[in-house]
Amino acid sequence: MGVAGGRLHIDETPIEGLRREITEELGVSVEVGTVIYSEQFMHSRSQQNHLLLAYEVRLTNPAQEFTPDATEVDEMKWIDKSQLYEQKIFDNCLRALEAYFR
């Protein structure tokens, strides 16, 4: 399970934006599944309303290597459900991961 994200470009659908962000940040291509979590929230710094959409995704080729962009990715690791609460993560992302692991 991973958390990659960003903002949509003009005229980009959420699925297109997710594919683009994952390719830019992790260097892999994915098939996008269903929405597993959504939440509207107020961004703490900008005080703007935001919408978080979390999708289930699968690698298009399970053998492809991850090549994270060092300017975008500080840390990358695989975790399972038992390690979820040991992670330093934004509360809304934690709720999305809880939904995924249910």
C-alpha positions in Angstrom: 0.0 0.0 0.0 1.3 3.4 -0.8 0.2 7.0 -0.7 1.1 9.2 -3.7 -0.7 12.3 -4.5 -0.9 15.8 -5.9 -3.2 18.2 -7.6 -5.1 18.0 -10.8 -4.0 19.9 -13.9 -6.6 21.9 -15.7 -8.9 19.6 -17.8 -7.5 16.5 -16.2 -9.8 13.9 -14.6 -9.0 12.4 -11.2 -7.9 9.1 -12.7 -5.7 10.8 -15.3 -4.1 12.9 -12.5 -3.5 9.9 -10.3 -1.8 8.0 -13.1 0.4 11.0 -13.9 1.3 11.6 -10.3 2.3 7.9 -9.7 4.4 7.9 -12.9 6.1 11.2 -11.9 6.7 10.2 -8.3 7.3 6.5 -8.4 8.3 5.8 -12.0 5.7 3.1 -12.5 2.4 2.8 -14.4 -0.8 1.6 -12.8 -4.4 0.5 -13.5 -6.8 2.6 -11.5 -9.6 0.8 -9.7 -12.4 2.0 -7.5 -12.5 4.9 -5.0 -11.8 3.4 -1.6 -12.1 6.6 0.4 -13.1 10.3 0.0 -13.0 13.2 2.3 -13.5 16.9 2.1 -11.2 19.0 4.3 -9.8 22.4 5.0 -6.1 22.7 4.1 -4.3 23.9 7.2 -1.9 26.3 5.5 -4.0 27.7 2.7 -7.4 27.5 4.5 -8.8 26.3 1.1 -11.4 23.5 0.8 -9.9 20.3 -0.6 -11.2 16.9 -1.7 -9.2 13.8 -1.0 -10.0 10.8 -3.3 -8.2 7.6 -2.6 -8.3 4.8 -5.2 -7.2 1.2 -5.3 -4.5 0.8 -7.9 -2.5 -2.1 -9.3 0.8 -2.1 -11.3 0.2 -2.6 -15.0 3.2 -4.9 -15.0 3.9 -6.5 -11.5 7.6 -7.0 -12.5 8.3 -3.3 -13.2 10.8 -1.6 -10.9 10.0 1.4 -8.8 12.2 4.4 -9.6 11.1 7.1 -7.1 11.9 10.8 -8.0 14.2 12.0 -5.2 12.8 15.5 -5.5 9.2 14.2 -4.9 9.7 11.1 -2.6 11.4 11.4 0.8 10.7 7.9 1.9 9.2 4.7 0.4 8.4 1.5 2.2 5.9 -1.4 2.2 3.8 -1.8 5.3 1.0 -4.1 6.3 -2.1 -3.5 8.4 -0.2 -4.3 11.7 2.3 -1.4 11.0 -0.3 1.2 10.1 -0.3 3.1 13.3 3.5 3.2 13.6 3.7 5.6 10.6 4.0 9.4 10.6 1.2 10.3 8.2 -1.5 13.0 7.8 -4.7 12.1 9.6 -6.8 12.1 6.3 -4.3 9.8 4.7 -4.4 7.5 7.7 -8.2 7.4 7.4 -7.9 6.4 3.7 -5.4 3.6 4.6 -7.8 2.4 7.4 -10.5 2.2 4.7 -8.2 0.2 2.4 -7.2 -2.3 5.1 -10.8 -2.9 6.2 
